[in-house]
Amino acid sequence: NNPITIRVAHFADAQKMLEIQREVLAEDLFLITTTEEFQQTIEGQQSWIQTKLANDHEIIFVAEHHNEVIGWLAFQSPNRKRLAHTGSFGMMIQKNHRGQGIGKRLIEALLTWAVANPAIEKVCLGVFSTNVGAIALYQKMGFIEEGRKINEIKVRDGEYVDDVLMYKMV
């Protein structure tokens, strides 16, 4: 009843991905970047997508509902030989589509891709300690907390949150 398609992103998704990122940033809840700092253009987003998809160690997935992109996940790997077996991901889903298993489906697609990619052995992420829903999802999917950067994120004067570092070996 709620047909969601997960697929690899392509160049034409740039505009919608950018809109979703701006919407999520405007919520001002769980992202390090603020709306004032975010200066990405459509051309920059298109270039970023092309760069990720041209790298065998990186991938971007989108979630579609009725042929409209409603969320995305980007996995990036460090450009260092001794770290090339790792990578980290970030994910953004439109607010009105959260809580429907879309994040889980995007992560499942990533993990399936990572298992099939012999170069990737460790999938990592960082999440605000206040994002309890996301942490619960990650734990349910087998991610383990490997550390915390205490008071790493200054939300506003006098208010800090930890950056929770999680990983899963694939």
Backbone torsions as a table, in degrees:
resi	resn	phi	psi	omega
1	ASN	NA	-18.7	-179.4
2	ASN	-127.3	73.1	-172.9
3	PRO	-66.8	112.7	177.9
4	ILE	-113.0	130.3	176.5
5	THR	-112.3	133.3	174.4
6	ILE	-109.6	129.2	180.0
7	ARG	-149.4	166.5	175.2
8	VAL	-69.9	137.9	179.6
9	ALA	-66.7	158.1	171.5
10	HIS	-139.4	171.7	-174.7
11	PHE	-47.2	-42.9	-176.0
12	ALA	-67.7	-13.2	-180.0
13	ASP	-82.0	-7.8	-171.9
14	ALA	-54.5	-47.7	-176.7
15	GLN	-60.8	-48.2	-177.7
16	LYS	-68.4	-38.6	177.2
17	MET	-61.1	-41.7	179.0
18	LEU	-63.8	-42.4	177.3
19	GLU	-60.8	-44.3	179.0
20	ILE	-62.2	-43.3	-179.8
21	GLN	-61.7	-41.7	178.3
22	ARG	-64.5	-40.4	178.1
23	GLU	-62.0	-46.2	-178.5
24	VAL	-66.9	-41.3	176.7
25	LEU	-59.8	-39.2	-178.5
26	ALA	-64.9	-24.1	176.9
27	GLU	-66.9	-25.6	176.1
28	ASP	56.0	44.2	-177.2
29	LEU	-113.5	-57.7	-166.5
30	PHE	-128.6	22.9	178.5
31	LEU	-120.6	144.5	179.9
32	ILE	-70.6	-40.2	-179.6
33	THR	-70.6	137.7	175.7
34	THR	-96.2	163.4	179.8
35	THR	-61.0	-35.6	-179.8
36	GLU	-66.1	-31.6	-178.3
37	GLU	-80.8	-24.4	-173.1
38	PHE	-77.2	113.5	-175.7
39	GLN	-122.8	15.6	-175.9
40	GLN	-61.1	138.5	176.1
41	THR	-104.4	167.7	176.6
42	ILE	-62.2	-39.0	178.1
43	GLU	-65.6	-40.3	177.4
44	GLY	-64.4	-40.0	179.1
45	GLN	-66.3	-41.6	178.3
46	GLN	-62.3	-43.7	178.9
47	SER	-63.5	-42.1	179.1
48	TRP	-61.3	-44.8	178.7
49	ILE	-60.7	-47.5	-179.0
50	GLN	-60.5	-41.6	-180.0
51	THR	-63.1	-45.2	-179.7
52	LYS	-63.6	-45.2	-175.3
53	LEU	-73.1	-18.5	177.3
54	ALA	-82.3	-9.9	-177.7
55	ASN	-102.4	123.0	-178.8
56	ASP	-63.9	-16.1	-177.4
57	HIS	-97.4	3.4	-176.2
58	GLU	-133.8	156.5	-178.0
59	ILE	-157.0	153.6	171.7
60	ILE	-130.4	128.8	174.1
61	PHE	-112.1	147.5	172.6
62	VAL	-120.7	152.0	172.7
63	ALA	-107.2	131.2	179.9
64	GLU	-118.1	142.4	172.3
65	HIS	-127.2	118.5	-176.0
66	HIS	50.9	47.6	176.8
67	ASN	65.1	16.8	175.6
68	GLU	-116.7	129.8	178.4
69	VAL	-67.1	126.6	-178.2
70	ILE	-121.0	-5.0	178.9
71	GLY	-173.2	165.0	179.5
72	TRP	-156.6	159.4	179.1
73	LEU	-135.8	131.8	178.2
74	ALA	-121.0	130.5	178.0
75	PHE	-112.7	126.3	-178.1
76	GLN	-124.9	142.1	-179.3
77	SER	-116.6	140.4	178.9
78	PRO	-62.9	149.0	-179.9
79	ASN	-92.8	52.6	178.6
80	ARG	-136.3	133.9	-175.3
81	LYS	-54.6	-43.4	-176.2
82	ARG	-77.3	-7.7	177.8
83	LEU	-116.3	-0.2	-173.3
84	ALA	-64.6	-16.2	178.3
85	HIS	-82.2	-2.0	-177.9
86	THR	-117.0	172.2	173.0
87	GLY	-175.7	163.8	179.8
88	SER	-130.8	157.0	-178.8
89	PHE	-128.3	157.0	171.7
90	GLY	-131.7	154.6	-173.5
91	MET	-143.1	143.3	177.5
92	MET	-138.5	130.1	179.1
93	ILE	-131.0	136.6	177.6
94	GLN	-55.7	141.3	-173.8
95	LYS	-54.4	-43.9	-176.2
96	ASN	-74.2	-1.8	177.6
97	HIS	-112.7	5.3	180.0
98	ARG	-78.5	159.0	178.5
99	GLY	76.9	15.5	-178.3
100	GLN	-116.9	11.4	178.4
101	GLY	86.7	7.9	-178.0
102	ILE	-70.1	-42.6	176.5
103	GLY	-58.9	-43.0	178.2
104	LYS	-60.3	-44.2	-179.4
105	ARG	-65.3	-40.0	177.2
106	LEU	-63.3	-43.5	179.7
107	ILE	-66.8	-39.7	176.3
108	GLU	-59.3	-41.8	177.9
109	ALA	-62.6	-42.7	178.2
110	LEU	-61.8	-47.5	-177.7
111	LEU	-65.2	-37.6	176.0
112	THR	-62.2	-44.8	177.8
113	TRP	-62.3	-44.0	-177.4
114	ALA	-64.5	-41.3	178.5
115	VAL	-62.1	-38.7	-179.4
116	ALA	-78.5	-11.4	-178.7
117	ASN	-99.7	106.8	-174.8
118	PRO	-62.2	-17.7	-179.3
119	ALA	-78.2	-25.1	-174.3
120	ILE	-97.7	124.4	179.7
121	GLU	-120.0	-22.7	-175.0
122	LYS	-137.8	124.9	177.9
123	VAL	-107.5	127.4	-174.2
124	CYS	-122.7	165.9	174.8
125	LEU	-160.3	161.8	171.1
126	GLY	-125.5	139.2	-176.4
127	VAL	-142.9	141.6	176.6
128	PHE	-59.3	137.4	178.8
129	SER	-62.4	-20.7	179.1
130	THR	-83.8	-8.2	-179.2
131	ASN	-89.4	68.6	-171.8
132	VAL	-64.9	-33.4	178.0
133	GLY	-63.5	-44.4	178.8
134	ALA	-65.8	-42.8	179.5
135	ILE	-60.3	-42.7	178.5
136	ALA	-61.2	-42.2	177.9
137	LEU	-61.9	-48.7	-178.8
138	TYR	-59.9	-43.3	178.9
139	GLN	-63.5	-42.6	179.3
140	LYS	-60.8	-29.5	-179.2
141	MET	-91.1	8.5	173.8
142	GLY	95.0	7.0	176.8
143	PHE	-78.0	144.3	-176.8
144	ILE	-120.0	137.8	175.4
145	GLU	-70.4	127.0	178.9
146	GLU	-111.9	-4.9	177.7
147	GLY	169.4	173.8	178.4
148	ARG	-140.6	142.3	168.6
149	LYS	-100.7	105.2	-173.3
150	ILE	-69.1	133.0	-180.0
151	ASN	50.1	34.6	-176.7
152	GLU	-69.7	-33.4	-174.1
153	ILE	-111.0	121.2	177.8
154	LYS	-94.5	105.1	-177.3
155	VAL	-71.8	-44.4	175.4
156	ARG	-162.6	174.7	-178.4
157	ASP	-51.7	123.2	177.0
158	GLY	80.1	0.6	-179.2
159	GLU	-125.6	118.4	-177.2
160	TYR	-126.8	154.5	171.6
161	VAL	-133.0	155.3	177.7
162	ASP	-80.5	150.0	170.1
163	ASP	-96.5	110.0	-178.4
164	VAL	-87.4	121.8	-179.4
165	LEU	-98.0	125.3	-177.6
166	MET	-128.9	158.2	-179.9
167	TYR	-150.7	165.0	171.9
168	LYS	-147.6	129.1	174.4
169	MET	-81.9	140.0	-178.5
170	VAL	-119.9	NA	NA
